[in-house]
Amino acid sequence: MEKTVISTKKAPGAIGPYSQGIKGNGFIFVSGQLPVDPATGSFAGETIEAQTEQSLKNVKAILEEAGSDLSKVVKTTVFIQHISDFSAMNGVYAKFFAKDCPARSCFEVGKLPKDALVEIEVIALA
């Protein structure tokens, strides 16, 4: 089994000892994506909707760099700062996963890096 590191400038670079994504054994594992706009290095907005959209755009860019796409996502994990934002997050999420949706977990967490409102990680088929 070979492991391939996935890296693209179309998503924010890793800010620690991890990769944007790893491809191996028929799967792509995308690290948790914050709502950072790779062009500016800043959050895409201050609302859960804007941040969810940017996090998913980052996931999409990494998957595409690996030769995959959102239709091949089998599992997502969503970390949100406030569970009260679940419905608003879900509305944006549904635009990216409208058919044959992946399995998903969603957790409220005490704090996310850089005080983000959301972070999203995925597992997809290569």
BELHU-V868481 format. One record per backbone hydrogen bond with DSSP energy under -1.0 kcal/mol. CO is the residue of the C=O (numbers start at 1). NH is the residue of the N-H. If there is no record, write none. Layout:
<<CO/NH> <CO/NH>>
This chain:
<<4/23> <6/21> <16/18> <20/31> <21/6> <22/29> <23/4> <24/27> <26/126> <27/24> <28/124> <29/22> <30/122> <33/120> <34/36> <35/44> <37/41> <42/37> <47/51> <48/52> <49/53> <50/54> <51/55> <52/56> <53/57> <54/58> <55/59> <56/60> <57/61> <58/62> <59/63> <60/64> <61/65> <62/66> <63/68> <64/67> <69/72> <70/73> <72/125> <74/103> <75/123> <76/105> <77/121> <78/107> <79/119> <80/109> <82/85> <83/86> <85/89> <86/90> <87/91> <88/92> <89/93> <90/94> <92/95> <93/96> <93/97> <103/76> <105/78> <107/80> <112/115> <113/116> <117/81> <119/79> <120/33> <121/77> <122/30> <123/74> <123/75> <124/28>>
